[in-house]
Amino acid sequence: MNANLRDKISSAATAIEITLGLIILLACVICSVGLVFTTELDRLFLVPSYMQERLSDACLIIIGIELIKMITSHSLDSVVDVMLLAIARQMIVEHTSPLENMMTVVSVGVLFVIRKYLYISKLDRRGSDKKSQAETTDAEAAPKTQA
């Protein structure tokens, strides 16, 4: 009974994740179409603040798409990707002070260090499955040499 209840809760959570992902995807598609059709080319090239607004909107759509990938992939690597995009968007789109720029660059650097050195693939089920499959494929493909 207890395991059955856990399975039902897990299935419900998965259904909610999929529904939320579809809603975000629909919103991203609508916003993308709206962004393209509402952009005024003469203002885009003549008014810097208009370009900044459009760039900000485009970055938000990209972050939304990455969020969908994070929800559906269940990997630690996708979480770091979304964080990198969000931080980079803040630096690119906003007019920030030199101190804020430095903090942003340090934050991106810390995320790259985390991704490179602190990422533990055993915690990430899908990542470890892919890695173990790749290792077995490499081991089978490597020529057997005797000492």
N, CA, C and O of each residue as an XYZ file, in Angstrom:
588
protein
N       0.822     -1.193      0.000
C       0.000      0.000      0.000
C       0.869      1.261      0.000
O       0.588      2.213     -0.729
N       1.915      1.264      0.813
C       2.786      2.428      0.923
C       3.526      2.690     -0.391
O       3.636      3.836     -0.826
N       4.035      1.620     -1.024
C       4.746      1.771     -2.293
C       3.786      2.217     -3.389
O       4.168      2.992     -4.266
N       2.560      1.743     -3.351
C       1.556      2.127     -4.335
C       1.234      3.621     -4.225
O       1.088      4.308     -5.235
N       1.126      4.108     -3.001
C       0.868      5.530     -2.774
C       2.031      6.379     -3.269
O       1.818      7.440     -3.855
N       3.251      5.924     -3.039
C       4.436      6.645     -3.531
C       4.443      6.712     -5.047
O       4.763      7.749     -5.628
N       4.088      5.598     -5.689
C       4.042      5.578     -7.154
C       2.995      6.548     -7.690
O       3.230      7.230     -8.688
N       1.846      6.612     -7.032
C       0.790      7.527     -7.462
C       1.227      8.982     -7.280
O       0.979      9.820     -8.147
N       1.869      9.275     -6.168
C       2.359     10.640     -5.925
C       3.436     11.002     -6.946
O       3.451     12.117     -7.465
N       4.323     10.074     -7.229
C       5.373     10.317     -8.213
C       4.774     10.536     -9.598
O       5.217     11.418    -10.333
N       3.787      9.753     -9.951
C       3.124      9.926    -11.249
C       2.414     11.271    -11.325
O       2.452     11.935    -12.361
N       1.767     11.675    -10.239
C       1.084     12.971    -10.203
C       2.094     14.107    -10.344
O       1.846     15.075    -11.063
N       3.226     13.991     -9.663
C       4.257     15.025     -9.761
C       4.804     15.109    -11.186
O       5.045     16.203    -11.696
N       5.000     13.963    -11.824
C       5.478     13.946    -13.209
C       4.458     14.591    -14.139
O       4.833     15.332    -15.048
N       3.189     14.321    -13.927
C       2.134     14.922    -14.751
C       2.107     16.435    -14.570
O       1.926     17.176    -15.537
N       2.285     16.889    -13.344
C       2.312     18.335    -13.090
C       3.528     18.966    -13.757
O       3.421     20.049    -14.333
N       4.684     18.304    -13.690
C       5.891     18.807    -14.348
C       5.673     18.938    -15.848
O       6.034     19.953    -16.443
N       5.086     17.919    -16.461
C       4.847     17.939    -17.905
C       3.865     19.048    -18.257
O       4.066     19.774    -19.231
N       2.811     19.179    -17.471
C       1.825     20.231    -17.716
C       2.468     21.607    -17.597
O       2.250     22.474    -18.443
N       3.256     21.806    -16.554
C       3.943     23.084    -16.372
C       4.912     23.357    -17.519
O       4.992     24.483    -18.009
N       5.644     22.336    -17.947
C       6.559     22.487    -19.074
C       5.828     22.878    -20.354
O       6.307     23.717    -21.117
N       4.660     22.262    -20.588
C       3.875     22.608    -21.777
C       3.351     24.044    -21.709
O       3.331     24.751    -22.716
N       2.931     24.464    -20.527
C       2.450     25.844    -20.358
C       3.580     26.834    -20.618
O       3.384     27.835    -21.307
N       4.761     26.558    -20.068
C       5.915     27.446    -20.282
C       6.306     27.446    -21.767
O       6.625     28.496    -22.325
N       6.280     26.276    -22.400
C       6.618     26.190    -23.822
C       5.633     26.995    -24.662
O       6.038     27.727    -25.565
N       4.352     26.863    -24.370
C       3.341     27.629    -25.095
C       3.567     29.131    -24.911
O       3.468     29.901    -25.867
N       3.867     29.539    -23.687
C       4.139     30.953    -23.418
C       5.373     31.427    -24.180
O       5.377     32.538    -24.711
N       6.424     30.598    -24.243
C       7.640     30.968    -24.973
C       7.364     31.124    -26.464
O       7.869     32.050    -27.098
N       6.564     30.222    -27.021
C       6.236     30.305    -28.447
C       5.427     31.572    -28.731
O       5.718     32.298    -29.682
N       4.418     31.834    -27.908
C       3.600     33.029    -28.099
C       4.443     34.294    -27.962
O       4.313     35.227    -28.755
N       5.301     34.316    -26.957
C       6.159     35.495    -26.751
C       7.150     35.669    -27.899
O       7.431     36.796    -28.306
N       7.680     34.567    -28.423
C       8.625     34.652    -29.546
C       7.949     35.237    -30.772
O       8.496     36.120    -31.433
N       6.757     34.743    -31.072
C       6.023     35.267    -32.221
C       5.690     36.742    -31.995
O       5.837     37.565    -32.897
N       5.244     37.062    -30.793
C       4.938     38.453    -30.474
C       6.152     39.347    -30.566
O       6.058     40.484    -31.029
N       7.293     38.842    -30.128
C       8.528     39.629    -30.184
C       8.914     39.949    -31.621
O       9.337     41.064    -31.924
N       8.766     38.969    -32.501
C       9.132     39.172    -33.899
C       8.183     40.160    -34.572
O       8.625     41.070    -35.273
N       6.887     39.982    -34.360
C       5.916     40.811    -35.080
C       5.719     42.200    -34.491
O       5.177     43.076    -35.165
N       6.139     42.422    -33.266
C       5.964     43.748    -32.681
C       7.239     44.587    -32.702
O       7.239     45.736    -32.260
N       8.306     44.018    -33.209
C       9.564     44.765    -33.268
C       9.525     45.762    -34.421
O       9.262     45.405    -35.569
N       9.788     46.998    -34.089
C       9.841     48.065    -35.092
C      11.298     48.276    -35.482
O      12.114     48.697    -34.662
N      11.618     47.982    -36.738
C      13.013     48.020    -37.183
C      13.619     49.413    -37.112
O      14.797     49.558    -36.785
N      12.826     50.447    -37.416
C      13.403     51.792    -37.367
C      13.779     52.177    -35.938
O      14.821     52.796    -35.722
N      12.946     51.820    -34.963
C      13.271     52.105    -33.556
C      14.407     51.207    -33.058
O      15.208     51.609    -32.214
N      14.461     49.993    -33.591
C      15.484     49.040    -33.165
C      16.883     49.585    -33.432
O      17.791     49.400    -32.622
N      17.053     50.254    -34.567
C      18.368     50.757    -34.931
C      18.619     52.192    -34.464
O      19.764     52.643    -34.440
N      17.568     52.902    -34.097
C      17.741     54.303    -33.726
C      17.653     54.568    -32.226
O      18.222     55.547    -31.743
N      16.958     53.723    -31.488
C      16.740     53.964    -30.062
C      17.422     52.842    -29.261
O      16.938     51.710    -29.255
N      18.530     53.145    -28.595
C      19.254     52.107    -27.855
C      18.423     51.434    -26.759
O      18.562     50.232    -26.534
N      17.577     52.181    -26.089
C      16.780     51.572    -25.024
C      15.770     50.570    -25.582
O      15.427     49.599    -24.908
N      15.289     50.798    -26.810
C      14.364     49.851    -27.437
C      15.084     48.542    -27.734
O      14.533     47.461    -27.529
N      16.313     48.647    -28.218
C      17.132     47.452    -28.472
C      17.349     46.688    -27.176
O      17.283     45.459    -27.159
N      17.608     47.406    -26.094
C      17.825     46.774    -24.804
C      16.573     46.044    -24.337
O      16.669     44.939    -23.802
N      15.408     46.639    -24.528
C      14.149     45.986    -24.151
C      13.939     44.705    -24.941
O      13.552     43.681    -24.379
N      14.191     44.760    -26.242
C      14.013     43.572    -27.096
C      15.003     42.476    -26.722
O      14.649     41.297    -26.693
N      16.232     42.860    -26.438
C      17.245     41.891    -26.028
C      16.863     41.247    -24.700
O      17.044     40.043    -24.521
N      16.342     42.028    -23.780
C      15.896     41.514    -22.496
C      14.763     40.509    -22.680
O      14.754     39.455    -22.044
N      13.806     40.837    -23.554
C      12.690     39.929    -23.819
C      13.179     38.625    -24.443
O      12.720     37.543    -24.078
N      14.115     38.734    -25.388
C      14.648     37.536    -26.040
C      15.392     36.653    -25.033
O      15.267     35.429    -25.068
N      16.157     37.268    -24.144
C      16.881     36.498    -23.125
C      15.916     35.802    -22.171
O      16.171     34.676    -21.743
N      14.817     36.458    -21.837
C      13.818     35.819    -20.969
C      13.196     34.609    -21.645
O      12.935     33.600    -20.989
N      12.957     34.694    -22.941
C      12.409     33.554    -23.677
C      13.408     32.405    -23.672
O      13.027     31.249    -23.488
N      14.675     32.715    -23.871
C      15.713     31.684    -23.857
C      15.799     31.023    -22.478
O      15.933     29.804    -22.379
N      15.722     31.822    -21.430
C      15.759     31.268    -20.075
C      14.537     30.381    -19.842
O      14.643     29.345    -19.186
N      13.379     30.777    -20.374
C      12.187     29.941    -20.268
C      12.369     28.593    -20.944
O      11.946     27.566    -20.413
N      12.994     28.594    -22.108
C      13.252     27.338    -22.818
C      14.234     26.475    -22.037
O      14.043     25.264    -21.929
N      15.274     27.080    -21.495
C      16.224     26.326    -20.670
C      15.548     25.784    -19.411
O      15.888     24.698    -18.940
N      14.603     26.531    -18.873
C      13.855     26.064    -17.704
C      13.058     24.815    -18.048
O      12.983     23.887    -17.243
N      12.468     24.780    -19.226
C      11.751     23.582    -19.675
C      12.710     22.410    -19.768
O      12.390     21.305    -19.329
N      13.890     22.646    -20.339
C      14.883     21.575    -20.436
C      15.291     21.084    -19.058
O      15.489     19.886    -18.855
N      15.418     22.011    -18.104
C      15.787     21.628    -16.739
C      14.691     20.779    -16.105
O      14.980     19.775    -15.453
N      13.431     21.179    -16.294
C      12.316     20.435    -15.714
C      12.241     19.030    -16.288
O      11.980     18.078    -15.553
N      12.464     18.884    -17.587
C      12.292     17.582    -18.219
C      13.515     16.683    -18.127
O      13.384     15.462    -18.211
N      14.700     17.256    -17.958
C      15.900     16.409    -17.970
C      16.285     15.861    -16.606
O      16.921     14.810    -16.528
N      15.921     16.535    -15.543
C      16.259     16.098    -14.181
C      17.754     15.881    -14.003
O      18.165     14.917    -13.357
N      18.569     16.761    -14.566
C      20.007     16.615    -14.383
C      20.569     17.854    -13.679
O      20.058     18.963    -13.833
N      21.615     17.636    -12.918
C      22.253     18.739    -12.207
C      22.904     19.717    -13.177
O      22.990     20.914    -12.903
N      23.356     19.205    -14.298
C      24.012     20.047    -15.288
C      23.049     21.078    -15.860
O      23.447     22.212    -16.125
N      21.796     20.705    -16.054
C      20.830     21.659    -16.603
C      20.513     22.771    -15.605
O      20.199     23.891    -16.008
N      20.590     22.474    -14.318
C      20.373     23.515    -13.299
C      21.473     24.564    -13.398
O      21.200     25.762    -13.337
N      22.707     24.117    -13.550
C      23.832     25.047    -13.680
C      23.679     25.868    -14.958
O      23.991     27.059    -14.962
N      23.202     25.250    -16.047
C      22.993     25.977    -17.299
C      21.982     27.106    -17.127
O      22.206     28.220    -17.600
N      20.873     26.819    -16.453
C      19.849     27.847    -16.245
C      20.412     28.981    -15.391
O      20.158     30.152    -15.671
N      21.172     28.641    -14.353
C      21.759     29.671    -13.503
C      22.748     30.527    -14.290
O      22.782     31.746    -14.125
N      23.557     29.892    -15.148
C      24.499     30.640    -15.976
C      23.773     31.613    -16.901
O      24.176     32.768    -17.031
N      22.714     31.150    -17.535
C      21.961     32.023    -18.428
C      21.328     33.190    -17.684
O      21.349     34.323    -18.165
N      20.768     32.920    -16.521
C      20.122     33.984    -15.752
C      21.134     35.049    -15.319
O      20.862     36.247    -15.405
N      22.289     34.604    -14.858
C      23.321     35.555    -14.424
C      23.871     36.327    -15.616
O      24.056     37.542    -15.539
N      24.136     35.625    -16.721
C      24.661     36.294    -17.909
C      23.647     37.294    -18.463
O      24.029     38.371    -18.920
N      22.369     36.949    -18.427
C      21.333     37.866    -18.895
C      21.357     39.158    -18.087
O      21.250     40.254    -18.637
N      21.497     39.009    -16.778
C      21.508     40.188    -15.911
C      22.650     41.128    -16.286
O      22.481     42.348    -16.300
N      23.800     40.559    -16.586
C      24.963     41.387    -16.900
C      24.848     42.010    -18.289
O      25.225     43.165    -18.489
N      24.332     41.253    -19.234
C      24.281     41.735    -20.614
C      23.204     42.797    -20.797
O      23.441     43.817    -21.443
N      22.045     42.568    -20.241
C      20.902     43.425    -20.524
C      20.868     44.669    -19.640
O      20.550     45.759    -20.116
N      21.187     44.517    -18.381
C      21.080     45.633    -17.437
C      22.340     46.493    -17.472
O      23.431     46.011    -17.776
N      22.169     47.762    -17.156
C      23.314     48.651    -16.968
C      23.721     48.532    -15.504
O      23.053     49.054    -14.611
N      24.818     47.842    -15.281
C      25.246     47.589    -13.913
C      26.543     48.326    -13.621
O      27.265     48.741    -14.528
N      26.817     48.476    -12.336
C      28.038     49.157    -11.911
C      29.232     48.215    -12.084
O      29.052     47.007    -12.232
N      30.443     48.760    -12.065
C      31.625     47.893    -12.170
C      31.678     46.826    -11.072
O      32.108     45.702    -11.330
N      31.249     47.162     -9.860
C      31.242     46.176     -8.779
C      30.259     45.050     -9.087
O      30.567     43.877     -8.874
N      29.079     45.403     -9.587
C      28.103     44.377     -9.962
C      28.606     43.530    -11.121
O      28.370     42.323    -11.151
N      29.291     44.143    -12.070
C      29.887     43.385    -13.175
C      30.915     42.389    -12.656
O      30.951     41.239    -13.094
N      31.748     42.834    -11.721
C      32.754     41.942    -11.157
C      32.098     40.780    -10.420
O      32.525     39.632    -10.548
N      31.056     41.088     -9.648
C      30.356     40.022     -8.922
C      29.704     39.027     -9.891
O      29.670     37.826     -9.622
N      29.196     39.526    -11.002
C      28.588     38.649    -12.005
C      29.629     37.747    -12.634
O      29.407     36.547    -12.788
N      30.768     38.321    -12.998
C      31.840     37.527    -13.594
C      32.340     36.473    -12.610
O      32.583     35.330    -12.998
N      32.497     36.846    -11.342
C      32.916     35.882    -10.321
C      31.857     34.783    -10.163
O      32.201     33.611    -10.010
N      30.583     35.154    -10.199
C      29.509     34.168    -10.079
C      29.539     33.172    -11.229
O      29.395     31.968    -11.020
N      29.727     33.679    -12.448
C      29.821     32.787    -13.604
C      31.044     31.885    -13.463
O      30.972     30.693    -13.761
N      32.156     32.442    -13.014
C      33.360     31.635    -12.799
C      33.141     30.543    -11.767
O      33.587     29.412    -11.956
N      32.456     30.874    -10.674
C      32.162     29.876     -9.637
C      31.284     28.769    -10.212
O      31.503     27.593     -9.923
N      30.287     29.136    -11.028
C      29.434     28.113    -11.634
C      30.230     27.206    -12.571
O      29.987     26.000    -12.616
N      31.182     27.776    -13.324
C      32.025     26.940    -14.182
C      32.918     26.023    -13.347
O      33.133     24.869    -13.717
N      33.437     26.520    -12.233
C      34.257     25.677    -11.353
C      33.400     24.543    -10.776
O      33.836     23.393    -10.720
N      32.187     24.875    -10.353
C      31.284     23.844     -9.840
C      31.025     22.798    -10.909
O      31.065     21.598    -10.639
N      30.760     23.257    -12.121
C      30.467     22.321    -13.202
C      31.671     21.444    -13.527
O      31.525     20.251    -13.792
N      32.857     22.042    -13.503
C      34.065     21.308    -13.890
C      34.577     20.375    -12.796
O      34.912     19.223    -13.071
N      34.640     20.866    -11.554
C      35.331     20.119    -10.512
C      34.418     19.520     -9.440
O      34.790     18.528     -8.813
N      33.266     20.078     -9.220
C      32.422     19.597     -8.125
C      31.206     18.820     -8.597
O      30.401     18.376     -7.779
N      31.062     18.651     -9.888
C      29.932     17.914    -10.419
C      30.129     16.427    -10.144
O      31.123     15.836    -10.567
N      29.195     15.841     -9.447
C      29.281     14.428     -9.089
C      28.240     13.680     -9.907
O      27.040     13.782     -9.650
N      28.712     12.926    -10.895
C      27.781     12.285    -11.818
C      26.966     11.185    -11.143
O      25.892     10.837    -11.633
N      27.446     10.633    -10.036
C      26.676      9.592     -9.352
C      25.396     10.159     -8.749
O      24.426      9.426     -8.561
N      25.381     11.458     -8.443
C      24.170     12.077     -7.928
C      23.146     12.303     -9.026
O      21.950     12.427     -8.761
N      23.613     12.353    -10.229
C      22.751     12.590    -11.374
C      22.503     11.257    -12.065
O      23.369     10.754    -12.781
N      21.329     10.687    -11.853
C      21.035      9.347    -12.362
C      21.226      9.244    -13.869
O      21.871      8.308    -14.342
N      20.683     10.174    -14.622
C      20.780     10.094    -16.079
C      22.210     10.315    -16.537
O      22.669      9.661    -17.474
N      22.918     11.226    -15.890
C      24.304     11.475    -16.253
C      25.172     10.260    -15.989
O      26.051      9.944    -16.790
N      24.937      9.567    -14.865
C      25.737      8.391    -14.544
C      25.398      7.233    -15.471
O      26.269      6.433    -15.811
N      24.113      7.136    -15.889
C      23.739      6.084    -16.833
C      24.442      6.281    -18.164
O      24.954      5.325    -18.746
N      24.470      7.527    -18.653
C      25.142      7.820    -19.914
C      26.636      7.571    -19.800
O      27.260      7.043    -20.720
N      27.215      7.963    -18.643
C      28.652      7.800    -18.448
C      29.014      6.313    -18.393
O      30.002      5.893    -18.996
N      28.219      5.519    -17.674
C      28.531      4.096    -17.572
C      28.366      3.404    -18.922
O      29.120      2.484    -19.240
N      27.383      3.838    -19.722
C      27.218      3.276    -21.053
C      28.406      3.640    -21.928
O      28.892      2.808    -22.693
N      28.876      4.878    -21.821
C      30.023      5.310    -22.618
C      31.284      4.565    -22.201
O      32.096      4.202    -23.052
N      31.459      4.331    -20.889
C      32.632      3.614    -20.414
C      32.631      2.177    -20.901
O      33.678      1.667    -21.299
N      31.480      1.510    -20.880
C      31.429      0.126    -21.350
C      31.650      0.062    -22.846
O      32.277     -0.876    -23.337
N      31.144      1.047    -23.587
C      31.359      1.091    -25.028
C      32.832      1.320    -25.326
O      33.389      0.677    -26.215
N      33.476      2.235    -24.590
C      34.908      2.492    -24.771
C      35.731      1.267    -24.415
O      36.704      0.949    -25.100
N      35.353      0.585    -23.359
C      36.108     -0.601    -22.930
C      35.990     -1.720    -23.966
O      36.954     -2.446    -24.210
N      34.815     -1.860    -24.571
C      34.631     -2.899    -25.583
C      35.357     -2.529    -26.864
O      35.868     -3.408    -27.557
N      35.413     -1.233    -27.193
C      36.033     -0.796    -28.438
C      37.558     -0.764    -28.348
O      38.238     -0.868    -29.369
N      38.103     -0.621    -27.141
C      39.550     -0.530    -26.976
C      40.183     -1.884    -27.267
O      39.666     -2.915    -26.835
N      41.304     -1.894    -27.997
C      41.985     -3.159    -28.262
C      42.578     -3.735    -26.990
O      43.114     -3.013    -26.149
N      42.473     -5.025    -26.869
C      42.987     -5.685    -25.669
C      44.477     -5.940    -25.851
O      44.899     -6.612    -26.793
N      45.261     -5.392    -24.937
C      46.712     -5.580    -25.006
C      47.143     -6.327    -23.762
O      46.592     -6.144    -22.677
N      48.133     -7.165    -23.945
C      48.669     -7.920    -22.815
C      50.067     -7.415    -22.499
O      50.840     -7.079    -23.395
N      50.375     -7.370    -21.211
C      51.674     -6.866    -20.783
C      52.750     -7.892    -20.922
O      53.907     -7.621    -20.601
